[in-house]
Amino acid sequence: MKHLILGAGPAGVIAAETLRKHAPKDEITIVGDEAEAPYSRMAIPYLLIGNIGEEGTHLRHDAQHFKKHRIDIKRGRAKTVDAKKKSVTLEDGSSLAFDTLLIATGSSPSSPPIPGIDSPGVHPCWTLDDARAIAKLATKGARVLQMGAGFIGCIIMEALAARGVKLSVVEMGDRMVPRMMGPTAGGMIKDWCKAKGVEVHTGARVDAIEAGTPMKVKLSDGKVIEADLVISATGVKPNIGFLETSGITCLLGVLTDEHMQTNVPGIYAAGDCAEALDMVSGKLIVSAIQPNAADQARIAALNMLGRKTPLKGVTQINVLDTLGLISTSFGDWQGVPGGEHAELTDRDAGRHLSLQFNGDVLVGCNSIGWTEHVGVMRGLVEGQVHLGDWKDKLLADPTKLMEAYLASAQAQDMHALVRSPA
């Protein structure tokens, strides 16, 4: 069989390796649109900090890895997919046939329509080429303005701060990390960053960038900030435009079922471009985090080989280090209609905990500074553990997460064991 994978990121690589493990004689081709060896975008901040070299971003550190495993790496970008003929046409005009296809094309930065956004000195932070350009400009003392203080933006901010720049951050939301944190937690992260010397502007947007040395960045609140480098970190969007005439159903991303298969038999999707079921909320989401991409890729590959294997679902999981402040967000952190919640905040200690319940199940949570409970929070949310009387105890004292987990999860496991056939 011929297996074709579009995308050379973590999802594409893991899928190819899974295919090779279970199908030693099949043909496997990965198509990637960058000249680099397959690498992880999540490693780029560590490259900018100086913790690793460029080779440290590579997904596999043996230069012969893909050759040894007979995985063909081809450079190109998909232009169209012909599902009936089972072929993909690349932008260079060439075409590739397939028996099974995996769409793992990831996502790309979404560039806001701002006058001057294409000026020299304005860069996203997404590729190794971007990192090289940023490294030249983000020298000690350089004035850097970053647009966006979401999850990705905060990771980039960590790297910029480590380079000793004078950093300003502009976020349209009323708080930092607005898609991951509630008002209290997002405000605490903002206060922390300001205390670390970062100039933070929330509830503001960049209206225009005037090219020059330095650039002049005009904000919606009337302020003008001079910058030697502007970084755009205002979000990403799935790379699915080439599927417009393919007949493959796309919503926010490529729509998949529990086997990561699209509406077209033999065509699958995984990673940041795939839309899959959120096990907690029961909603379809694009969960653009690497652990979910890895799970989806492995499941997709097994199903491409006819090994019917369902994905248990994806979870909205975020653990963020913002200049040394650890924050987490799991599941339906904003709560559900009719649900109850508990919240505990100690600003002086830099600690915050917010728990969201649906009945006696913990469906989401936010935390700052509660690093000892990260695994427990994830276990309770992902496991959809029925807490029973422990729900009321957590409403009274949210810090008893560990005790609640040990009592409730073990009881639930024991109940399942008793009910299972011998």
C-alpha positions as CSV (number, residue, x, y, z in Angstrom):
1,M,0.0,0.0,0.0
2,K,1.0,3.6,-0.5
3,H,0.5,5.9,2.5
4,L,0.8,9.6,1.8
5,I,1.2,12.1,4.7
6,L,0.9,15.8,4.2
7,G,2.8,17.6,6.9
8,A,6.3,17.0,8.4
9,G,5.5,18.1,11.9
10,P,5.1,15.8,15.0
11,A,1.8,14.4,13.8
12,G,3.2,13.5,10.4
13,V,6.3,11.9,11.8
14,I,4.6,9.9,14.5
15,A,2.0,8.6,12.0
16,A,4.8,7.6,9.6
17,E,6.7,5.7,12.3
18,T,3.5,4.0,13.4
19,L,2.8,2.9,9.9
20,R,6.3,1.6,9.4
21,K,6.2,-0.4,12.7
22,H,3.0,-2.2,11.7
23,A,3.5,-2.4,7.9
24,P,7.2,-3.0,7.2
25,K,6.7,-3.4,3.4
26,D,4.3,-0.5,2.7
27,E,5.4,2.7,0.9
28,I,5.4,5.8,3.1
29,T,5.9,9.4,1.9
30,I,5.9,12.6,4.0
31,V,5.4,15.9,2.2
32,G,6.7,19.0,4.1
33,D,6.9,22.5,2.8
34,E,10.1,23.6,4.6
35,A,13.7,22.8,3.6
36,E,14.5,21.9,7.2
37,A,14.6,18.4,8.7
38,P,11.3,17.7,10.4
39,Y,11.3,19.8,13.6
40,S,9.0,20.9,16.5
41,R,7.8,24.5,16.5
42,M,7.4,24.2,20.2
43,A,11.2,24.0,20.5
44,I,11.7,27.4,18.8
45,P,11.5,29.5,22.1
46,Y,14.2,27.3,23.6
47,L,16.3,27.9,20.5
48,L,15.9,31.7,21.0
49,I,16.7,31.4,24.7
50,G,19.9,29.6,23.7
51,N,19.2,26.4,25.6
52,I,19.5,24.4,22.3
53,G,20.9,24.8,18.9
54,E,18.9,24.3,15.7
55,E,19.6,20.6,15.7
56,G,17.9,20.5,19.1
57,T,14.6,21.4,17.4
58,H,14.7,18.4,15.2
59,L,12.2,15.7,15.9
60,R,14.7,12.9,15.2
61,H,18.4,13.6,15.9
62,D,19.8,10.8,13.7
63,A,20.3,12.3,10.2
64,Q,19.7,8.9,8.7
65,H,16.6,8.1,10.7
66,F,14.0,8.4,8.0
67,K,16.2,6.7,5.4
68,K,16.8,3.8,7.8
69,H,13.0,3.4,8.2
70,R,12.4,3.8,4.5
71,I,10.2,6.9,5.0
72,D,10.5,9.2,2.0
73,I,10.6,12.9,2.8
74,K,9.6,15.1,-0.1
75,R,9.6,18.9,-0.1
76,G,6.4,20.5,-1.5
77,R,3.1,22.0,-0.6
78,A,-0.3,20.5,-1.5
79,K,-2.4,22.4,-3.9
80,T,-5.4,20.1,-4.4
81,V,-6.6,16.7,-3.4
82,D,-8.6,14.5,-5.8
83,A,-10.3,12.1,-3.5
84,K,-11.9,10.0,-6.3
85,K,-8.6,9.5,-8.2
86,K,-6.7,9.2,-4.9
87,S,-4.0,11.7,-5.8
88,V,-2.6,15.0,-4.5
89,T,-1.3,17.7,-6.7
90,L,1.5,19.8,-5.4
91,E,2.1,23.5,-6.1
92,D,5.1,22.6,-8.4
93,G,2.6,20.7,-10.6
94,S,3.7,17.2,-9.7
95,S,1.2,14.7,-8.3
96,L,1.4,11.8,-5.8
97,A,-0.9,8.8,-5.7
98,F,-2.1,7.2,-2.5
99,D,-4.1,4.4,-1.1
100,T,-4.5,6.1,2.2
101,L,-3.9,9.8,2.9
102,L,-3.2,11.6,6.2
103,I,-3.8,15.4,6.4
104,A,-1.4,16.7,9.0
105,T,-0.7,20.1,7.6
106,G,-0.8,21.9,11.0
107,S,-1.6,25.6,11.2
108,S,-0.1,29.0,10.3
109,P,0.0,32.4,11.9
110,S,-3.0,34.5,11.2
111,S,-1.8,38.0,10.3
112,P,-4.0,40.8,11.4
113,P,-5.0,43.4,8.6
114,I,-2.9,46.2,10.0
115,P,-1.3,48.9,7.9
116,G,2.4,48.3,7.9
117,I,2.2,44.7,9.0
118,D,4.5,43.7,6.1
119,S,7.2,46.2,7.1
120,P,10.7,45.0,7.6
121,G,11.3,44.2,11.2
122,V,7.8,42.6,11.7
123,H,7.9,38.9,12.1
124,P,5.8,36.0,13.3
125,C,7.6,33.4,15.5
126,W,6.6,30.1,13.8
127,T,9.4,28.7,11.6
128,L,13.1,28.3,12.0
129,D,13.5,31.1,9.4
130,D,11.4,33.3,11.6
131,A,13.6,32.4,14.6
132,R,16.8,33.3,12.7
133,A,15.3,36.7,11.8
134,I,14.2,37.4,15.3
135,A,17.5,36.4,16.8
136,K,19.3,39.0,14.7
137,L,17.0,41.8,16.0
138,A,16.2,40.7,19.5
139,T,19.5,41.7,21.0
140,K,20.1,42.9,24.5
141,G,18.4,46.2,25.1
142,A,16.5,46.1,21.8
143,R,12.9,47.5,21.9
144,V,10.5,44.7,21.1
145,L,6.8,44.9,20.8
146,Q,4.8,41.7,20.7
147,M,1.2,41.6,19.5
148,G,-0.8,39.0,21.4
149,A,-0.5,37.6,24.9
150,G,-2.2,34.2,24.4
151,F,-0.7,30.8,25.1
152,I,1.8,30.9,22.3
153,G,2.5,34.6,22.9
154,C,3.5,34.0,26.5
155,I,5.9,31.2,25.5
156,I,7.5,33.6,23.0
157,M,7.6,36.3,25.6
158,E,9.6,34.0,27.9
159,A,12.3,33.6,25.2
160,L,12.4,37.4,24.5
161,A,12.8,38.3,28.1
162,A,15.7,35.8,28.4
163,R,17.4,37.7,25.6
164,G,17.4,40.9,27.6
165,V,15.2,43.0,25.4
166,K,12.9,45.9,26.5
167,L,9.6,44.2,25.9
168,S,6.1,45.6,25.4
169,V,3.1,43.3,24.9
170,V,-0.3,44.4,23.4
171,E,-3.3,42.1,23.9
172,M,-6.8,42.9,22.6
173,G,-8.5,40.9,25.4
174,D,-9.2,42.4,28.8
175,R,-6.5,40.1,30.4
176,M,-3.5,38.0,29.4
177,V,-4.2,34.5,28.1
178,P,-7.9,35.2,27.7
179,R,-8.7,31.9,25.9
180,M,-7.1,29.9,28.7
181,M,-7.6,31.9,31.9
182,G,-10.5,33.7,33.7
183,P,-10.4,37.4,34.7
184,T,-8.7,36.8,38.1
185,A,-6.0,34.4,36.8
186,G,-5.4,36.5,33.6
187,G,-5.0,39.6,35.7
188,M,-2.6,37.9,38.1
189,I,-0.4,36.9,35.1
190,K,-0.5,40.5,33.9
191,D,0.6,41.8,37.3
192,W,3.4,39.2,37.4
193,C,4.7,40.2,34.0
194,K,4.7,43.9,34.9
195,A,6.6,43.2,38.1
196,K,9.2,41.4,35.9
197,G,9.7,44.6,33.8
198,V,7.3,43.8,30.9
199,E,5.1,46.7,29.7
200,V,1.7,45.2,29.2
201,H,-1.2,46.8,27.4
202,T,-4.5,44.8,27.7
203,G,-7.8,45.9,26.1
204,A,-5.8,47.5,23.3
205,R,-4.9,46.7,19.7
206,V,-2.2,47.8,17.2
207,D,-3.8,50.1,14.7
208,A,-0.8,50.7,12.5
209,I,2.9,50.2,12.1
210,E,5.0,52.9,10.6
211,A,8.1,51.6,9.0
212,G,11.5,53.1,9.9
213,T,14.4,52.9,12.3
214,P,12.8,52.6,14.8
215,M,9.3,51.6,13.8
216,K,6.4,53.5,15.3
217,V,3.6,51.3,16.5
218,K,0.3,53.1,17.0
219,L,-2.2,51.6,19.5
220,S,-5.9,52.0,19.7
221,D,-5.7,53.9,23.0
222,G,-3.6,56.6,21.3
223,K,-0.2,55.5,22.6
224,V,2.7,55.3,20.2
225,I,5.5,52.9,21.0
226,E,8.9,52.8,19.2
227,A,10.2,49.3,18.4
228,D,13.2,47.8,16.7
229,L,11.3,44.5,16.3
230,V,7.6,43.7,16.2
231,I,6.4,40.1,16.7
232,S,3.0,39.0,15.6
233,A,1.6,36.4,17.9
234,T,-2.1,37.0,17.4
235,G,-3.2,33.4,16.8
236,V,-3.1,30.6,14.2
237,K,-5.5,29.0,11.7
238,P,-5.5,25.5,10.3
239,N,-3.9,24.9,6.9
240,I,-6.9,23.6,5.1
241,G,-7.4,26.0,2.2
242,F,-6.2,23.4,-0.3
243,L,-9.1,21.2,0.5
244,E,-11.7,23.6,-0.7
245,T,-12.7,21.6,-3.8
246,S,-11.8,18.2,-2.4
247,G,-15.2,17.1,-1.0
248,I,-13.5,16.6,2.4
249,T,-15.7,18.2,5.0
250,C,-14.0,21.0,6.9
251,L,-15.5,23.2,9.7
252,L,-12.9,25.1,11.8
253,G,-10.5,22.2,10.9
254,V,-10.8,18.9,9.0
255,L,-13.8,17.1,10.5
256,T,-12.9,13.6,11.8
257,D,-14.7,10.7,13.4
258,E,-13.5,8.6,16.3
259,H,-11.0,6.8,14.0
260,M,-9.6,10.2,12.8
261,Q,-11.2,9.4,9.4
262,T,-12.8,12.2,7.4
263,N,-16.0,11.9,5.5
264,V,-14.0,10.3,2.7
265,P,-13.0,6.7,3.3
266,G,-9.2,6.2,3.4
267,I,-8.5,9.9,4.1
268,Y,-7.6,10.9,7.7
269,A,-6.5,14.0,9.6
270,A,-4.5,14.6,12.7
271,G,-2.9,17.4,14.6
272,D,-3.5,21.2,14.5
273,C,-5.6,21.0,11.4
274,A,-7.9,18.3,12.6
275,E,-11.3,18.8,14.4
276,A,-12.1,16.1,16.9
277,L,-14.3,15.4,19.8
278,D,-13.5,17.0,23.2
279,M,-14.1,14.2,25.7
280,V,-15.2,16.6,28.5
281,S,-17.5,19.1,26.7
282,G,-18.8,16.7,24.0
283,K,-18.0,19.4,21.5
284,L,-15.9,19.3,18.3
285,I,-12.7,21.3,18.7
286,V,-9.4,21.9,17.1
287,S,-7.0,21.2,20.0
288,A,-3.7,22.6,18.8
289,I,-1.4,21.0,21.4
290,Q,1.4,18.5,20.7
291,P,0.2,15.7,23.1
292,N,-3.2,15.6,21.3
293,A,-1.5,15.7,17.9
294,A,0.7,12.7,18.9
295,D,-2.4,10.6,20.0
296,Q,-4.4,11.5,16.9
297,A,-1.5,10.6,14.6
298,R,-1.0,7.2,16.2
299,I,-4.7,6.4,16.1
300,A,-5.0,7.6,12.5
301,A,-2.0,5.5,11.4
302,L,-3.5,2.3,12.9
303,N,-6.8,2.9,11.2
304,M,-5.1,3.6,7.9
305,L,-3.8,0.0,8.2
306,G,-7.3,-1.3,8.9
307,R,-6.7,-1.8,12.6
308,K,-10.0,-0.3,13.9
309,T,-8.9,1.8,16.9
310,P,-11.0,4.6,18.4
311,L,-9.6,7.9,19.8
312,K,-10.8,8.3,23.3
313,G,-11.2,12.0,22.6
314,V,-9.1,15.2,23.0
315,T,-8.9,17.4,26.0
316,Q,-8.2,21.1,26.3
317,I,-4.9,21.0,28.3
318,N,-2.6,23.9,28.8
319,V,0.3,24.2,31.2
320,L,2.2,27.5,30.9
321,D,5.3,28.9,32.3
322,T,5.2,32.7,32.1
323,L,8.5,34.2,33.3
324,G,8.5,31.6,36.1
325,L,4.8,31.7,37.0
326,I,3.2,28.3,36.4
327,S,-0.5,28.4,35.3
328,T,-2.8,25.6,34.1
329,S,-6.1,25.3,32.3
330,F,-8.0,22.0,31.9
331,G,-11.3,21.2,30.2
332,D,-14.3,23.5,30.4
333,W,-12.5,26.1,32.6
334,Q,-15.3,28.7,32.0
335,G,-17.9,26.4,33.5
336,V,-21.1,25.0,32.2
337,P,-24.7,26.3,32.4
338,G,-26.2,25.4,35.8
339,G,-22.8,24.2,37.1
340,E,-21.3,25.1,40.4
341,H,-17.8,26.5,41.0
342,A,-15.3,27.1,43.8
343,E,-12.5,29.7,43.7
344,L,-9.6,30.4,46.0
345,T,-7.2,33.3,45.5
346,D,-4.1,34.4,47.5
347,R,-2.6,37.2,45.5
348,D,0.3,37.8,47.9
349,A,1.4,34.2,47.6
350,G,0.7,34.2,43.8
351,R,-1.8,31.3,44.0
352,H,-5.2,30.9,42.5
353,L,-7.5,27.9,42.0
354,S,-10.8,27.8,40.2
355,L,-12.8,24.6,39.9
356,Q,-15.9,24.1,37.7
357,F,-18.4,21.3,38.3
358,N,-21.2,19.7,36.3
359,G,-23.1,17.7,38.9
360,D,-20.5,15.9,40.9
361,V,-17.9,15.8,38.0
362,L,-15.0,18.3,37.8
363,V,-15.3,19.5,34.2
364,G,-12.7,22.3,34.2
365,C,-10.2,24.2,36.2
366,N,-7.7,27.1,36.2
367,S,-4.8,27.4,38.5
368,I,-1.8,29.6,39.2
369,G,1.0,28.4,41.5
370,W,-0.6,25.1,42.4
371,T,2.0,22.9,40.6
372,E,1.6,20.0,43.0
373,H,-2.0,19.4,41.8
374,V,-1.4,19.5,38.0
375,G,-1.6,15.7,37.5
376,V,-4.6,15.4,39.9
377,M,-6.5,18.1,38.1
378,R,-5.9,16.5,34.7
379,G,-6.8,13.1,36.0
380,L,-10.1,14.3,37.5
381,V,-11.1,16.3,34.4
382,E,-10.1,13.7,31.8
383,G,-11.3,10.7,33.8
384,Q,-14.7,12.4,34.4
385,V,-14.6,11.1,37.9
386,H,-17.8,11.1,39.9
387,L,-16.8,12.8,43.2
388,G,-20.0,12.1,45.2
389,D,-19.7,13.7,48.6
390,W,-16.3,15.0,47.7
391,K,-17.8,17.6,45.4
392,D,-19.3,19.5,48.4
393,K,-16.0,19.2,50.3
394,L,-14.1,20.7,47.3
395,L,-16.7,23.5,47.1
396,A,-15.8,24.3,50.7
397,D,-12.1,23.8,50.4
398,P,-10.7,23.5,46.8
399,T,-7.2,22.6,48.1
400,K,-8.4,19.1,49.0
401,L,-8.0,17.9,45.4
402,M,-5.5,15.2,46.2
403,E,-7.7,13.6,48.8
404,A,-10.7,13.9,46.5
405,Y,-8.9,12.2,43.7
406,L,-7.5,9.3,45.8
407,A,-10.9,8.6,47.4
408,S,-13.1,9.1,44.3
409,A,-10.9,7.8,41.4
410,Q,-10.0,4.6,43.4
411,A,-13.6,4.0,44.2
412,Q,-14.6,4.5,40.6
413,D,-11.9,2.1,39.4
414,M,-12.9,-0.5,42.0
415,H,-16.6,-0.2,40.9
416,A,-15.5,-0.7,37.2
417,L,-13.4,-3.7,38.2
418,V,-16.3,-5.3,40.1
419,R,-18.7,-4.8,37.1
420,S,-16.3,-6.1,34.5
421,P,-16.7,-9.8,33.5
422,A,-14.2,-12.3,34.9
